[in-house]
Structures are given as structure tokens and as C-alpha cells.
Amino acid sequence: MLTLGMLRFEPERCYSREKQDDKASSGEETASEDPCLPDIPARDLNGRIKQDDQYPFTGGGNSNIYRGKLSRSDGGKIRVAIKMIRVSNDGSGQLEDIMRRLRREVDVWSRLRHKNILPFIGVCDDLGPTPGLISPFYKFGHVGTYLRTHPEVDRKELVRGVASGLEFLHENNIVHGDLKVQNVLVDKHGTPCICDFGISKILNRRGFTTSSVGTAPYMAPELFFVVDGMALEQSPSTTKSSDVYSFALLVLEILTSLKEDPANPS
């Protein structure tokens, strides 16, 4: 059992369909050159991560992403992204909730081994008030940014890659819950990788209920809290079907660079 402050997680079986091919797992952008990485669900990276800047280069709804470098055992360095959940100024009452969310995300993400899933490298808790989740840094950013700078790429191949990653998740009873352009990164070889498992869940497993239902423009109509002007008594839950709905809107955006308006639940 690995313990990082209050963040504890039990090594369990990993889900894997295929090994990363050598081309996609080499170079400065990944840590898979370390031979022990594929066999360990999560690694304590304290003392091995150096944050490049004080300020994040991007962020999500409740987290900031920083650039950094991971020191390898052979003396080399790997560019990485450091995800940290934001804490309010007073921080009152937040720590327990933050640790619960981090445990959930690590529990899902650390199991996944697939070429279209962003690799999980490990965790460190010596950079800030909350542990940082470490992954490869992809300079192309998300698929929307990639298409703006590489309009000539095969968009259907990008769609196939995302579909393969989503199929892999669903085969293992994992609902992503927030599939969108910003949550598909592109590595240096042009391979799309699904990321951000902050509200993902493993079906039929205790402790994986969540009231989060994704991002409005990509949400299935049944996930909206208000229908015909009436608030629902119980928050809806994301499903494999709602993931597929989000995927369809993502496909539309990849193929046409157009974004649909949020679904109208009425």
C-alpha cells in the first residue's frame, strides 16, 4: 500500500488491452521507458518532480495544470504535467473532499493501460497543499488546439482513436462522465489520448457514486437537472449511453470544427 500524506491507494489489477507501441512510448513526452512503470498502479514521485513555473499553464473546472520535469533513475529528465486540485483561500472543510476525489481519480486512472488513454505516471505531495497527479506533458494540447495548428491531419483517424479509448473504458465498466474536446490530448505522434478521470466511475462498485454530470455542451439531455422548468428531485447519473452522446458531439466537432449548442432537455 502506497501512502502519500492522506492519499492512500491499494494496488489492484490493471485494465489493459494492448501494450503501448514503442514509437508512442518513447522520447521525452512519456515515462514508459522506465521498465517498472507498466506493472505498478501508482508511484510515489516525491523528490523527483520539479515544477517549472509558479503559475499554471491551463486548468479545468476545479484543478490547475502545471508544467514540470521528472528526474529519471538514469539522470535524464522527462517533461510532465502536474494536476493539482484548487483549494480556496480559507481551505475550510475542503481537505477531506479533495482527498476523496483524488482517491477516486487515482483508483480509476492508475488501472488503465491503452494507447488512447493518457498514461498515469504517479503522485507527489511535496509541491503544494494537495497531492499532484503526474502524467506526460503533450505540447500539442487538446484535440481542438491540435486541429487548429494541424488542419491537414486525418480527422477520421483521430475519431477512431477516441472511439477505441472509449470502447476500452466501457469494456471495463468505466464511465468517463466528461468526454469533450478539452479532455482528449494529442501526443507528439498525433495519437489522441482520453484524459481527466476526475468524475469517472466504475459501474457496480461501492463508493463510486457522483453528482457530477459533465460539461453542458456535451451532456446528454437526460443529465440536465431541470426539465420543462421543473427541477429534478434526484440528480441524474452518467452512464455509458451518456458517454456515447458526448462522443457523438465530440466527433462532430473533430470532423467539422463546429460546436453544437448545449442540448435542450425539453
C-alpha positions as CSV (number, residue, x, y, z in Angstrom):
1,M,0.0,0.0,0.0
2,L,1.4,3.4,-1.0
3,T,0.7,6.3,1.3
4,L,1.2,10.0,0.4
5,G,0.1,12.1,3.3
6,M,-3.6,11.5,3.4
7,L,-3.8,10.0,-0.1
8,R,-3.7,6.2,0.2
9,F,-4.4,3.7,-2.5
10,E,-4.3,-0.1,-2.7
11,P,-2.6,-1.7,-5.7
12,E,-5.2,-3.6,-7.7
13,R,-5.4,-5.2,-11.1
14,C,-4.9,-3.0,-14.1
15,Y,-7.1,-3.0,-17.2
16,S,-5.1,-3.5,-20.4
17,R,-6.0,-4.4,-23.9
18,E,-2.6,-3.9,-25.6
19,K,0.8,-2.6,-24.9
20,Q,1.9,0.9,-25.9
21,D,3.8,0.6,-29.1
22,D,7.4,1.5,-28.9
23,K,7.1,4.6,-31.1
24,A,4.3,6.1,-28.9
25,S,6.0,5.3,-25.6
26,S,9.5,6.7,-26.4
27,G,11.0,10.1,-26.2
28,E,10.7,13.0,-23.8
29,E,7.0,13.0,-23.5
30,T,6.4,9.7,-21.7
31,A,7.8,7.9,-18.7
32,S,7.2,4.4,-20.1
33,E,11.0,3.9,-20.7
34,D,11.1,3.1,-17.0
35,P,10.6,-0.7,-17.1
36,C,8.7,-0.8,-13.8
37,L,6.0,1.7,-14.8
38,P,3.6,-0.8,-16.5
39,D,3.4,-3.1,-13.5
40,I,2.8,-0.5,-10.7
41,P,-0.7,1.1,-10.4
42,A,0.8,4.3,-8.8
43,R,4.2,5.5,-7.8
44,D,5.5,7.8,-5.1
45,L,7.3,10.5,-7.0
46,N,8.2,12.8,-4.1
47,G,11.6,14.4,-4.6
48,R,11.6,13.6,-8.3
49,I,9.3,16.3,-9.7
50,K,10.4,19.8,-10.3
51,Q,7.7,22.4,-11.1
52,D,8.7,24.8,-13.9
53,D,6.5,27.8,-13.1
54,Q,4.6,29.2,-10.1
55,Y,1.5,29.7,-12.2
56,P,-0.5,27.0,-14.1
57,F,-0.4,27.0,-17.9
58,T,-4.0,25.7,-18.1
59,G,-6.8,24.4,-15.8
60,G,-10.2,22.8,-15.6
61,G,-13.3,23.4,-13.5
62,N,-11.6,22.6,-10.2
63,S,-7.9,22.0,-11.0
64,N,-4.8,23.6,-12.3
65,I,-2.2,22.1,-14.6
66,Y,1.5,23.0,-14.2
67,R,4.5,22.1,-16.3
68,G,7.3,20.2,-14.7
69,K,10.1,17.7,-15.1
70,L,10.5,14.2,-13.7
71,S,14.0,13.1,-12.9
72,R,14.7,9.6,-14.2
73,S,16.8,7.0,-12.5
74,D,19.4,7.3,-15.3
75,G,19.8,11.0,-14.7
76,G,17.6,12.1,-17.6
77,K,14.5,14.2,-17.3
78,I,11.0,13.8,-18.7
79,R,8.6,16.7,-19.3
80,V,5.4,16.1,-17.3
81,A,2.1,17.7,-16.5
82,I,1.2,18.2,-12.8
83,K,-2.5,18.3,-12.0
84,M,-3.5,19.9,-8.7
85,I,-7.0,20.4,-7.3
86,R,-7.5,24.1,-6.4
87,V,-8.1,25.0,-2.8
88,S,-10.0,28.1,-1.7
89,N,-8.2,30.8,0.3
90,D,-9.6,29.6,3.7
91,G,-9.5,25.9,2.7
92,S,-12.0,25.1,5.4
93,G,-13.7,21.8,5.1
94,Q,-12.1,21.1,1.8
95,L,-9.3,18.7,2.5
96,E,-11.4,15.6,3.1
97,D,-13.4,16.2,0.0
98,I,-10.3,16.8,-2.1
99,M,-8.7,13.6,-0.9
100,R,-11.8,11.6,-1.6
101,R,-11.9,13.0,-5.2
102,L,-8.2,12.3,-5.7
103,R,-8.5,8.8,-4.4
104,R,-11.4,8.2,-6.9
105,E,-9.4,9.6,-9.8
106,V,-6.3,7.7,-9.0
107,D,-8.3,4.5,-8.4
108,V,-9.7,4.7,-11.9
109,W,-6.8,6.2,-13.9
110,S,-4.0,4.1,-12.4
111,R,-5.6,0.9,-13.7
112,L,-5.7,1.9,-17.4
113,R,-3.3,0.8,-20.0
114,H,-4.3,1.7,-23.5
115,K,-2.7,3.7,-26.3
116,N,-5.7,6.1,-26.4
117,I,-5.7,6.7,-22.6
118,L,-3.3,9.4,-21.2
119,P,-0.7,7.4,-19.2
120,F,-0.7,7.8,-15.4
121,I,2.8,8.2,-14.1
122,G,2.4,8.7,-10.3
123,V,1.7,11.1,-7.4
124,C,3.7,13.6,-5.4
125,D,2.7,15.6,-2.4
126,D,5.7,17.8,-1.9
127,L,4.8,20.6,-4.3
128,G,1.7,22.2,-2.8
129,P,-1.2,21.9,-0.4
130,T,-2.7,18.9,-2.2
131,P,-1.1,16.0,-4.0
132,G,-0.2,16.4,-7.6
133,L,-1.2,13.7,-10.2
134,I,1.6,13.3,-12.8
135,S,1.2,12.5,-16.4
136,P,3.2,13.1,-19.6
137,F,3.2,16.6,-21.0
138,Y,1.8,16.8,-24.5
139,K,2.9,20.0,-26.2
140,F,0.1,19.8,-28.8
141,G,-2.5,20.2,-26.1
142,H,-6.1,19.1,-26.6
143,V,-7.5,17.9,-29.9
144,G,-9.2,21.2,-30.7
145,T,-5.9,23.1,-30.4
146,Y,-4.1,20.4,-32.4
147,L,-6.6,20.7,-35.3
148,R,-6.2,24.5,-35.4
149,T,-2.4,24.1,-35.8
150,H,-2.6,20.9,-37.9
151,P,-5.6,21.3,-40.2
152,E,-4.3,18.7,-42.7
153,V,-4.4,15.7,-40.3
154,D,-6.7,12.7,-40.9
155,R,-9.6,13.6,-38.7
156,K,-11.3,10.3,-39.1
157,E,-8.2,8.6,-37.6
158,L,-8.5,10.9,-34.6
159,V,-12.1,9.8,-34.2
160,R,-11.1,6.2,-34.5
161,G,-8.6,6.7,-31.7
162,V,-11.0,8.3,-29.3
163,A,-13.6,5.6,-30.1
164,S,-11.0,2.9,-29.3
165,G,-10.2,4.6,-26.0
166,L,-13.9,4.9,-25.0
167,E,-14.6,1.4,-26.1
168,F,-11.8,0.2,-23.8
169,L,-13.3,2.1,-20.8
170,H,-16.7,0.7,-21.4
171,E,-15.4,-2.8,-21.8
172,N,-14.1,-2.5,-18.3
173,N,-17.3,-0.9,-16.9
174,I,-15.8,2.5,-16.6
175,V,-17.9,5.6,-17.4
176,H,-15.8,8.6,-18.2
177,G,-18.5,11.2,-17.5
178,D,-17.0,14.3,-19.1
179,L,-15.9,13.5,-22.6
180,K,-15.2,16.6,-24.5
181,V,-12.5,18.3,-26.8
182,Q,-10.5,19.5,-23.8
183,N,-10.3,16.0,-22.4
184,V,-8.7,14.5,-25.4
185,L,-5.0,15.3,-25.6
186,V,-2.8,14.6,-28.6
187,D,0.7,13.2,-28.2
188,K,3.7,14.1,-30.4
189,H,2.8,11.3,-32.8
190,G,-0.7,12.6,-33.4
191,T,-2.3,9.9,-31.2
192,P,-5.4,11.1,-29.3
193,C,-5.5,10.2,-25.6
194,I,-8.5,10.5,-23.3
195,C,-7.7,12.2,-20.1
196,D,-9.3,13.7,-16.9
197,F,-10.9,10.9,-14.9
198,G,-12.0,13.3,-12.1
199,I,-15.7,12.3,-12.3
200,S,-15.3,8.9,-13.9
201,K,-16.8,5.9,-12.1
202,I,-16.6,2.1,-12.1
203,L,-20.0,0.7,-12.5
204,N,-21.4,-1.7,-9.9
205,R,-18.8,-0.7,-7.3
206,R,-19.5,0.9,-4.0
207,G,-18.1,4.3,-3.3
208,F,-18.2,5.4,-7.0
209,T,-21.5,7.4,-7.0
210,T,-21.1,11.1,-8.0
211,S,-23.4,14.0,-8.6
212,S,-21.2,15.5,-11.3
213,V,-22.6,15.0,-14.8
214,G,-20.1,16.6,-17.1
215,T,-19.9,19.8,-19.2
216,A,-23.2,21.3,-20.5
217,P,-22.4,21.5,-24.3
218,Y,-21.6,17.7,-24.3
219,M,-24.2,16.5,-21.8
220,A,-26.9,14.1,-22.8
221,P,-30.4,15.6,-22.4
222,E,-31.3,13.2,-19.6
223,L,-28.5,14.6,-17.4
224,F,-29.9,18.1,-17.1
225,F,-31.3,18.9,-13.7
226,V,-34.2,20.9,-15.0
227,V,-36.8,19.5,-17.3
228,D,-39.8,21.6,-18.6
229,G,-38.9,24.3,-16.0
230,M,-39.1,21.8,-13.1
231,A,-36.0,20.8,-11.0
232,L,-35.5,17.1,-10.7
233,E,-35.8,15.7,-7.2
234,Q,-32.7,13.4,-7.7
235,S,-29.6,14.3,-9.7
236,P,-29.3,12.1,-12.8
237,S,-26.2,9.9,-13.2
238,T,-23.8,9.5,-16.1
239,T,-23.9,6.2,-18.0
240,K,-22.2,4.5,-20.9
241,S,-25.1,5.9,-23.0
242,S,-24.4,9.4,-21.9
243,D,-20.7,8.9,-22.7
244,V,-21.8,7.9,-26.3
245,Y,-23.9,11.0,-26.6
246,S,-20.9,13.1,-25.6
247,F,-18.7,11.2,-28.0
248,A,-21.1,11.9,-30.9
249,L,-20.8,15.7,-30.2
250,L,-17.1,15.3,-29.9
251,V,-17.0,13.6,-33.3
252,L,-19.0,16.4,-34.9
253,E,-16.5,18.9,-33.5
254,I,-13.5,17.0,-34.7
255,L,-14.8,16.5,-38.2
256,T,-16.2,19.9,-38.8
257,S,-14.6,22.2,-36.1
258,L,-18.1,23.3,-35.3
259,K,-19.5,23.1,-31.8
260,E,-23.2,22.4,-31.1
261,D,-25.2,24.5,-28.6
262,P,-26.0,22.7,-25.3
263,A,-28.7,20.1,-25.6
264,N,-32.2,21.3,-25.0
265,P,-33.8,18.9,-22.5
266,S,-37.2,20.0,-23.4
